[in-house]
Amino acid sequence: MDSLFDILRYLQVALGIGLVIFVHELGHFLAARYCGVRVEVFSLGFGPRLWSRTSGGTCYQIALIPLGGYVKMAGEEGSGGPPRPDELQAKSVSERFLIFSGGVIMNVIFGMLVFPIVLAVGVPFTEPVLGPSQPGSPAWQAGLAPGTRVLSVNDKSVFGFMHIPNEVALGPAEGTVLEIMEPAAVEPRRVTVVPIYSERTGTLSIGVTPPSDPLGQISVAPRSAAAAAGLRKGDRLLSVAGTPPGWPLESSLALAQRSGEPLDLIVESAGERRELRLVPTLGEPSEVSLLGISRPVQLVSALRSNATLGDLGLRVDDRILAVGQLPILRRGDLHRALGAGIEAGAWQVLRGGAVLELAQPSLAADEGLALADSIALGENWETRTLVIMPGSAAEQAGLRDGDELLSLEAAAVQNASQADSLASVATQAGGTTPETGAAGGLGAIEGHRDIMTLSRAAAEDDSALLFRVRRGATPGKARSAIGSAGTEALEFTVTPMPWRAPVYGLGLALSEYTYQAPSLWSAVTIGISSSWRFVEEAWLTLQRVASRQVKGDNIGGIITIGVVSHTWASVAFTKFLFFLCMLSMNLAFLNVLPIPVLDGGHLFFLAIEKLKGSPVSEKVFGYSQLAGLVVILSLMLYVTYNDIMRWIF
């Protein structure tokens, strides 16, 4: 049954995209008939003819491929002689201008008519509410708390979360003005946040994330460990064992899943609470072979205002080695140490090559979490301490968290950067080519890179590496990060291998709501403004790509259109129609660009003809059409390449 629904949905997507293109061609057809131009063929779809009927000199047909249609007008390609009265070339400049702009006009009319209808009925969106900000990001520095509702961005109202990053990316680099309603606030306030360029997204960003469902409703991947455990979409996650009490569910689940261990959960299904253990399955092997060693997350990269920080004396660029007796090695360890409340004690911090002890007062659970949330941590490259990924080659060889790397292939090691270089040299000497910084392997799971990533050929050639480490009496103890005396030196041979990540198939659902215009008049005004908004965004996107403020690989083609439309169609029919309106407005904008072959190119030449009193020469027109065709084909190849890299590789 699911397969049947998928087939029907794909058909719906094809018909929807075809409808937008058909509306465009209908505009040309109606304009041509209005101006007295004979239309030879008006086709719904492309390819072999399935049905046709001739009436009034026009062949109306339905073709096999329902992705749009086309209009063939008499005299469109020129006949070499004087044009007949019902041919395109016989019409005045203004009439031809109307005919060539008919498709754009029709796409705009479609958007302005359908937008108000779907907004009046109601469209599902992810709520314009902030989830946890990325530590160290502009939103984090500004103190934008989870649960904050965004009312407008740069004075443009928002009714879906997607509008927030879009407006930031296309807005001024000097600052983004947010109108927000904070949790428990009675009045909205305005705050200016200065965005930064994000290499990950290829746009300006303030580091906000979408909100999770406030009731803890979950999403479950089909045929996953979560589905096999009996979890279903809409079940509620109540708690995750082993995480700080009072910590947000989203953070608790992410922290627990990083361990790769079975999760003990309390969930509510159909009103009944139950406990279950979720055992992950192993995913597909990584594309490259991995050692499974990364650096400890100890470097203080940013701080924000907090009552306890001033007394603690922590500084940016400090390395937090331990909080009390708890070593800080992985992302989330600081929250584990502070989240349940903590007695007065000392932090071990590395500063300027010296280990310091910072006095920390007793903290309640909420104070501890607030303190942890005010410290952004990054990887410590100035250490020899190793962090070992669960199930990795390094773990299987016997290496443990907190081991201090003394030498690699008999060469002394001073820090993680040198270890990375030594591993490269060692494997190159063995006749293989290392690839540092793998994407999609261990680093993608933990949020940072493997210390050294090797090609699959390296593993097959037995390119093992000899590690000599110092291990304390208690593996993972903070003193091993400092390199204290009185510890034993051990040797391990590690052969990199493809890594299989633990897969749970469980996440928190996004917080969704249905936006409905408060009145019919509001639906009309919001629909019209939305139509213009998407045209403006298309123009700004081209500007930002040209100025390299937006990466070109953010632009997608027909594959992206198909994927997004299928996703939105899966949510609700009104959301699918909303997407078709967006697509229609973008099609209108692209077609009006003054590129030969496109409608905008024809309009450009008609403007020249009007100004100079005669059309451009056939030679100039022919060369321009060829150049325009090259531009369009190049653009199509580029966006198709982006699509393939985005959705297939």
N, C-alpha and C positions, 0 to 999 in steps of 0.2 A: 504493500500500500504506500509506504514511504517513497519507493521508487517511482510509482505512478504520480505522486504529488510533485516529485522533483522534475519529472518530464513535463508535467503541466506548467510548472513554474518557469522552466526554461523556455517553453513555448510562449508564456506570458511575457517574458523578458524580450524575446525576439519580436513579438507583435508590438510591444510598447516602444522599443527603439525604432521599429519600422514606422510606427504611427507618427513619431516626431519628424522623421524624414519625409514621410508622406504629406504631413501638414505643410512642410516647406515647399514641396513640389506642387501641392494644391494651390498655394499662393501664386506661384508662377502661372499655373493653368488659368486661374480666375482672372488674373491681371491681363493675360494674353487674350482671353475671350472678351474681356471688357474693352480692350483696345482694338478689337477686330482682327487679331492675328489668328490664322487657322492653326489649330493644334492637330498634328498628324497622329500622335500616340500619347495617351495618358495611361501610364502603367502603375498598377499597385503591385510592387515587388519587382525583382529582377530575375533574369534567367529565362528558362523555357516557359512558353505561354501555356497556362492551364485553361484559361477561358477568355474569350474576347467577344466584343460586339461593336460594330461600327454604326455610328449615328452622327449625322451632321458633318461628315467628313473626318470625324475623329474616331480612331480605334481605341476603345476602352478595353483594357485587358488586366487580368490577374496573372502574375507570374509566380514561379515556384518558390523563390527565395523572398520571404516577407520582410526584408530589411530595407524598407523605404519604397522608393519608386522613382519615376523620371517622367519628364515632359519633353516631347520632341515637337518643336515649332517649325512651321513652314518657313523656309528661307533662313533658318538659323545658321547654316554653314555657308551660306552664300552660293549663288548659282553662276556667277560670272557675267550675267546679263542684267538688264534692268529688272528690279524686283516687281513682282505682282502686288496689287493693292492689299492682299490678305497675307503678305509675307512680312516677317519681322523687320527686314531692312528697309521696308517702305514706310515705316512709322517714324514719327518725329522723335527728337531726342527725349522730350519729356515723356512720351508714351513708352519708349524703350526703357527709360529710367524706371518707370513704374513697373514694367514687366520684370526687369532684373531685380528690383527690390521687393517684388511680391512675396518671395519666399521668406525673407527676413521679417517683413511686416506680419505675415501669417504666424511665424514662430512667436513673435512678440504678443500677438493677439491671443494665441493659445495659452501662453504663460499668464497673461493678465486675466483671462477668463477662468482657467482651471485653478490657479493659485487661490483665489478667494473661495472657491467651492470647497477645496480640500481643507482650507483653514477654518471654514465655517463648520464642516463636519467633525474635524479633529484629526491631528497628525501625531503619531507617537514620536517622541524624542527622548534622548538621554537628558535628564534634567540639567539646567545650567547652574550646577552646584559643584563646588570644588571638592575633589578628593584630597588625599595627602599630597602636599607639594614635594617636588624632588629636593632632597637636602642640598643646600648651597645655592639653589636657584633664586632668581629675583623674587618669585612669589613666596618662597620660604623666607628670604631675608625680610620681606615686607610683612611677615607674620600672618599671611592669609590662612586662616584655620580651615580644616576640613568641615564641610557643612555650610560654608559661606555661599550664599546665593548671589550670582552675578546678574544684575539687572540690565546693564549696558556696558559696552566696550567702545571707547572713543565716541561716546554719545550715540551709538547705534544700539537699539534694543536687541536683546538676544532671547530666543525661546528654545534653544537647544544648545547642549554643550559644544557641539561642533563649531558654533559661531565664535566661541572664545578664542581658540588657537588660530582660527582663520583671520579674525580681526587683528590679532597681535601680529601675525606673520605679514599681513599686508598693510599694517599701520605704520606710523612714524617710528623711526629707530630711537628718537629722543625720549620717548616715554609713552606708555599705554595707560589711558585713564579708565579706571574701572569704577562703576557705581555698584556697590555691594551692600547686601544685607547680611550681617554676621549672625551666627547663632545667638539667640536670646536678645538680639538688639531690637529696639522699637523704631529706630529711624535708620534709613540708609545713609551711607557715607561714600565719599569719593576718595580714591587713592590712586596715586600715580606710580607705576612700576616700570622701570627701565628694562626692556627686554635685552637678551643677549643672543648671539647667533648660535644655534644648536647644530653641531655636525651630524647628529643622529637624524634629525628631521630635515635638515637643509633649509631651515627658515629661522626667522627671529622667534624667540620663545621666552616665556616667563616660567616655564616648568610646572604647569598645572596638570593634574590628572583627573579623569572623569570620576564621578561618585559611584560608590558601591551601593547596592540596595540597602536602605536603612534597616530593614527587617531581617537582613541576613539571608535572603533568598539566593540559592546557588544556581550555577550553570554547570551542566554535566556534558562532557564530550561523549558522542556515541561510541559504543563498543570499547569503552575505557575501563580502568580499574574501578572508578567511581560508579559507573553504570552497572558493572558486574556486582558491586556491593549493594545494589538496590537503591542507590540514590537517584533521584529524579529532579528534573527542572521544576523549580518552585518550592522544593523542600527548603527548610530554614536551617542554617548552621548556627548553633547556639554557643559552642565553645570548642577550643582546640587545646588538648592537654599539653602541658609543658611550656606554655607561653605565659607572659606576665598577665595577671588578672587586671581587667580594666583596659587592656590594650585593645585598639580597634581590631575587629575580626579580620579585616583585610590584611593588616600587618601581621597578625598572629598566624594566619594561614600561609602567607608568603614565607615567614620565618620558619615555620615547621616543615614546609615542603623543601626548603634548601637542604635539609639534613639528609634527604633521600631515604629516611626511615619510615616504617608504618606510622600512620597518624591515628591517634585515639580521639574520636569526635563524639560530640553530642549533637544530634540533629532532631528536627521536628518534621515529621511526615504526616500529612493529613490530620494534624492536631495531636498526634501522639509523639512523645519524646522517646528517643532510643539511643543507645550507645553502640558504636561500631568501630571496628579497626579497619582502616583503609590501607591495604598493602599495595604499593605502586608496582606497575609492570615496567619492564625495561624497553626503552624506545629503540629506534633504529640506530645502528652504529654511526658514529660521527664520520664525516667525510674524510677527516684527517686523523692520524694517530696522535695520541696525547700522552704526556707524562702524568697529567693530573695534579700538577703542583702550581699553586698560586701564592700571591703575597698577602700578608695580613692586612686587614683593613684597620689601620691605626692612625693614619695621618689626619690631623685636624685641618681640613681645608677651608672651613668657614665657621663662624660663630654668630649667633644672634642674641639679642638682649634676653637675659634671664636673671632672676634675683640671686640664684646660687652661684652663677658663673663668676661674678665679681669677687666673691670671697674665695672661690676655688683657685683663681689665678691661672686658669688654663689659657693658652695662647694659640693663635693660628700657627701652623707648622710644627706644633708639638706632636709627638707620637705617644698615644695612650697605650701603654704596655699591659696594664692590669688595673682593675678597680677592686681594691681589697685583695682577696685571694683569687679572684676570677680573671684569667687571661683574656685579653681582647684580641681576637684573631679574625673572626668572620663578621660579615655584615649582620647586624642584629645582636651581637654579643653585648654591646653597651646597653641596649634596651633590656636584655636578659638580666644584666647585673643590677640595673637601677629600677626596673619596672615593678618589682614586688616590694619596693621599699628597702632601705638599707641603713644599717647602723653607721655611726660615725667611724671613719677610717681614713685610709690614705690611698691615693692613686699613684701608680708608678708611671712616670712620664719621662720620655727621652727628649731632651732639649739641648741643642748645640753640642751633641756628643756626650752629655752627662745625664745620668739618671737622677731624677728629682722625685721627691714625695710631696704631693699636694694634699693638704688636709681637707677632708670632706665632712660636712656635718651630717647628722642623721636626717634622712629624707623619708617622707611618706611615699606611698606608691605613686600618687598623682604628681608629687614634686619630682620624684625620680624620673618619671616619664617625660615631664616637661623639660627637665635638664637634658635628657638624652635627645629629645626632639630639637634642642637648641644647638646641637653639635653635629656638623656635617663631617663625615669621615671618608677618606679616600685610601687608596693603596699606599703602603709604605715600601718604597723602592730602596730605602737606605738600610735595610735590615737583611740578615741572613736567615731569619726565621721562616720556616716553611708551613704552608697550610695545604693539607692533603684532601683531595676530593674523594667522596665516598665511592667505592667500587672501582677506583682508577688503577692504572698500572702501578703508580707509586704506592698506593695503599696495599695492593697485592704483593709488592716487593718487600713490604715491612716498614716503610716510612710512616711517621706519625705526625699529627699536628704538634707544632712547637719545636720540632727538631731544628737544630741550628746547623746550617750548611757550612762545613769547613772547607771542603774541596770538591771539585767536579772534574773527573778524569785526571786526578792527581794534581790539578792546578788549584792553588789557593783562591778562595772566594772572599771578597770584602762586602758585597751587597748583592741585592737581587738583580740590578742592572748588569753587573759583571757576570753573574751566573747565566743570564740570558745570552750574553755574548759568548761565553765559554761553551755553552751548549751548542750554539751555532757553529763555532769553529770545530768542535768535536765531531759533529755529524757531517760537516762538509769534508773533513779529513777522511771520513769513512766512505765518501763517494756519493752522498745524498745531498739533496738541497732542502734545508729547513725552511719552514714557513712560520715566521713569528706572528703572534697575535691572531690566533684563529678566531674567526667568527662562527658562531653556531656550535661550538664545542663546549668545553667546561666553562670557558669564560662567559659565554652567553647565559648560562644558568646562574652563575654566581655574580654576574655583573662586572667581572674583570677577566683579564686574559690568563691563559695558561702560561707558566713560566717559559715553556718552550714547546712549540708545536711542530711535529715532524710530518712529512708526507707519509702516505700509506706504504710507499716503497721502502722508507726507512725502517719501518717495523718489520716488513717482510725480509729485509736484509740483515735482521738482528742487530740493528744499530743501537745497542744498549749503552747506557751511560752509568759510570761508577760514581756513586754519591758517598762521601764521607761526612758524617754528621755527628754532632754532639747532642746527647740526649740526657735530660735531667732524670732524677730519681722518679719524678712524677711527669710522665709525658704531657706536653702541652702546658706545663707550669710556666708562669710569666718569666721566671729567672732564666729559662733557656733562651728567651728572646733577647736577654741581655748578654748572655754568654758567660755566665759565672763559672768559677772553677769547681772542681770536684764532680764533674759529670763524665760519663763514659763516651768514648768515640766509637762509632759503629760504621760499617760499610755495607752499602746495598747496591745491587745492580738492577737498574730499572730499564726494561724494554718497553718503549711506548707502544700503545695499542689503541685502536678505535674505541671510543667510550660510548656506552649506552646510558643515556640519562634516565633517571627514574621518572615515570610518567604517572600522574594521579588522575588526570582528566577532570579535575575539580577546581572551580573558581567561584568567586562571588559574582552574581549577576549585577549588571549596571542598574542604577536607579533610573527607571523609566517613568514617563508620564505622558499624557495626551494633551497637547496644546490645542485649545479651541478658542477662536476669536470670540470676544464677549458679545459681539453683535454683528449683524450682516454688514453694516457700514464699516465696522472695524475690519471685517474680513476682506472687504474690497480695498480699503486703504492699505492694509498690511500686505495684501496680495500684490498690489501695484508696486509698493515700495520694495517688496522682496524681488520682484521681477527686475527692477532697476539695480538692486543690490548685487544680483548675480552677474549682470552685465559689467558692473563696476569692478567686481572681484576678478572677472576674467581679464579685464584691461590691466588692473594692478598686478595680476600674476605675471602677465607678459612683461610689464615694466620691471618687476623685481627679478625675473629670470634674466632679462637683458643686463641689468645692473649687478647681477650675481648676488643679490640679497636672498634669492630663493634658488635652490639647486634645480637644475633642469630635469633631474630624474624624478621630481615630484609630479611632472606632467604625465598623464596616462592616455591611453588610446582605447580602442574598441574592447580590448580584454578587460581593462579596468572598468570601463562603462558596464560591461556585462556582469562582472563580479559584484560591483556595487549595487547595480539594479536588482540582481538576484537576491542579495542580502536584504535590501530594503523591501523587496516584494515578499520576502519571507516574514517580515514583521507585520505589515498591514497593507491593504490595497491603497489606502490614502497616502501612505508613505511612499509607495511606488509611484503614484501620480505626482507627488511632490518632487520626486527625483526626475520624472519626465519633464516637469516644468523647468527645473534647473537645466536639464539637458537642452530643452528647446531654446532657452535664453542664451545659453552658451553657443548653440548652433547659429543663432541669429548674429551674435557678436562675431564669431569666426568668419561667417560668410560676408560680413560687411567690410572686412579688412581689405585694403587695396592691393590684393595679390592677384595677378592675372590668373585666369582659369576660374577663380571664385567669382561670386556675384559682385563682390566689392571691386574686383579688377575691372569688370564690365562698367560698373558705375563710374570708376575713375576715368576710363577712356571716354565715356559719354560726357563727363564734365569737361574734359579737354576739347572734345568736339564742339560743345556748346560755346566755349571760350574762343576758339580759333575759327569757328564757322565751318569746319570740315573735319571729317574723321582722320585719325592717324593713318599713315600708309599701311598697306597690307603687309609689307615687309616688317615694319616696326611691330605691328600687331602680332604677326606670326612669331617673331623672335621673343616677344614678351610672353606670349602664351607658353612657348617652350620653356622659358626661364621659370615661369610660374609653376608649370608642371613639375620641373625639377625640384623647386622649393617644397611643393606639397608632398611629392613622393619621399623626399628626404625627411620631412617632418613625420610622415607616416612611418617610415622605417625607424626613426628615432623613438617615437612613442611606443611602437611595437616592441622595440628592444627593451625599453623601460618596463613595459608590461611583463615581458618574459622574465626579466631579472627579478621583478617584484613578486610575481605569482607562481613562477615555476622553479626558479633556482633560489 
